[in-house]
Amino acid sequence: MLKKSSAKRRFLRENPSLRKRRYGLPDIGCRDDGERFDPVVQEIADAIEFYGYGVRDENITTMPDLDLGGGNPIKFKPFPPAIKAMKKYIKGAWMYRYPYTEGADSIRQQLLDYVEKEGFINTAPYNRDNIDEKGLSVHNITFSVSTSVLYNQIIKLIAKPKDVVLVTGPSYGLFTIRTERSGANVERIDLEKEDNFFINPIKLADRIDQINESLQQTYHRRLGYVPRVVAFLNANPNNPTGRVMGKKQEELLYQIAKVCQKRGVFVIDDLVYRDITYDKENIAMPIATIPGMFENTISLFGLSKSYEMAELRAGFVVADEAIIFGIVNKTFQTMDSVPAIIGEALAGAYNAKKKRYRAYDIYFEELRELYIYRYNLLKALVNGIETAEPKYRERIIKTVMENLEFSEASKVLAGIPMVDFPENLEPEAGFFAILDFTKIKGMKYKEHTIRTEKDLTIFFYGTSRTRFLVGQSISWPYKNELVGRVSYAVDEEKLIKGMLNIHNAIILLAPKDDYEIRKNEFKDQRQMARIKVDGWKNAYDLIISSDYLNSLNYDEQAERYESSFEEYKELVLVAVKGEEVLGYACYDTTPNEDNFQSELVGLYIKPSEIGRGIGTSLFIETCKELRELDKNNMIVWCLSDNENAIRFYKKLGGKIVKEKQAKIGDRTYNEYGFYFQLK
């Protein structure tokens, strides 16, 4: 009998990543079809993975970090009518029964009464029984364990492979990832400053048409169908910008809905932050309340964000009957049914009774005021106490003084240097704010330059164990900016401490260099050739034979670089000041016979620029590039007589692990191999 591996060993062999105990966020996952995420989604996944797991060290179990990036709402009592409804249900005699997959009709009727009171109307209903005067019935509603689960089911229902869901940038990153995990592709439309971070209907129409035309050209006759844009995800209020489209923006909402309707694109209207709109006269307006738009709109409501019940995981969806039946089928096929108590809580929070609306007004008046105060606290900590609304200043000062020593309190109340909020992006709902760190881009901490958002994350975590989501996590549309999304729903003490940590870290930074490091371009090749020739003649005088050095030629070297540019353009970094190349580094990502995963092939600095730290900066940026390519180590070869290079690589932590002979010209020279761990 053939001896088999144990079930456990076979499982671990097939799933090696599960051997390691993981702290922080679980694995972000992948597409159901096994393919890689599209680039726009992979960027988000990488950033969230790094925030939730990658940046955190082995001390996390004993030294908790300070997380300003979470999605929890403010610590506040849950909505009383929802709690009352659950208590009543538990005390009843009904918990012995299995719930219906679609939910009890009595619950769905209460949810229907609520959405109709809020203005939902279907002007083109089916000719079926139980359709009321608003064109709706209980068959237009079902609920589940969170809007996230409902969203996954919706995408699986409406999208075929290669179909596209259009999302905004910025957006809630995990919904973007869930879209592709559910089998659809993601494309993005950017919310721009010139449009006040609202959707521009003309740009929306152009983007949908552009994507559809591209899909037509790419997949015509290849799949048996032509993929297309099937849905536009409209978060209202937007996470993370806090932008709200309410009655004041009704015409804008109509234009957005009309663009999608005309092109056969569903609007998925995500309304989970709706009730914490700060201006109660301009609460986020559901698109399904616009006559003629119901059948093309899928509306999502939930208890997590606005009603302080995130732990319950409860949401409901309102849509055309066919969509609802499809969701109910998927619920039955995967989880049979959802807990009935979720429906009770939803009906307690969302019903049309007068006492519910009285409780709502009292509850949300207090909750909205608390969020507005917290935002003013954040403004004071970032831009200085004078930027907070006058009515909050005394309270803010008192709170800060209670949590910090006098000197530290005075510091944070003066604001954080070189940090600001993006212009014209004051949140109107929710509890997130975008902080702009672009002014520190290029500044240094211990020879490490902050050039990317990953650098930003590492810097703040390394100096104070403080972390938050960066722009890449939320599809921030302006790639040259460094931004972060922070939550001001965290406890006051935590928010104050976090802003103090950021303040203290920033004052440790050294001024930025007068040059930048980027990938090389074709126009750089002749300058790079001159630097190499001059570098060899300068570094290897009295080391390499003068005959060989004198044979080096600018034009020949330039021709070699230009002819091989296309092959190596992604493997060369240059330090430039304006149009002047000051130095460059080239690397190889091909593992060699000694199992070194990568190699720094050359590092050359213009002789007049030596001693300014350009070589160190290029070396560090090369290591970052290789780490992004999942390389764990690197080898660097240098002549054993080149004492300056040996000192340089030893200072950077290199260890001599190999020696070899290299032929240069007609002579042979000894070389040392320096080994580097890329961490």
Secondary structure, DSSP 8 states (H G I E B T S, - for coil): ------HHHHHHHH-GGGGS---SS------TTS----HHHHHHHHHHHIIIIIT--TTTTTS--EE-------S----HHHHHHHHHHHHSS-TTS---TT--HHHHHHHHHHHHHTT---SS--S-TT--TTS--GGGEEEES-HHHHHHHHHHHH--TT-EEEEEES--HHHHHHHHHTT-EEEEEE--GGGTTS--HHHHHHHHHHHHHHHHHHHTTTSSS---EEEEEEESS-TTT-----GGGHHHHHHHHHHHHHTT-EEEEE-TTGGGBS-GGG----GGGSTT-GGGEEEEEESTTTSS-TTT--EEEE--HHHHHHHHHHHHHHHS---HHHHHHHHHHS---HHHHHHHHHHHHHHHHHHHHHHHHHHHHHH-GGGS-HHHHHHHHHHHHHHS-HHHHHHHTT--TT-B--TT---SBSSEEEEE-GGGTT-EETTEE--SHHHHHHHHHHHHSEE-EEGGGGT-S-TT--EEEEES-S-HHHHHHHHHHHHHHHTT-B---SSEEEE--GGGHHHHHHHHHHHHHHHSTTTS-HHHHHH--HHHHHHHHHHTHHHHGGGEEEEEETTEEEEEEEEE-S--TT----EEEEEEE-GGGTTSSHHHHHHHHHHHHHHHTT--EEEEEEETT-HHHHHHHHHTT-EEEEEEEEEETTEEEEEEEEEEE--
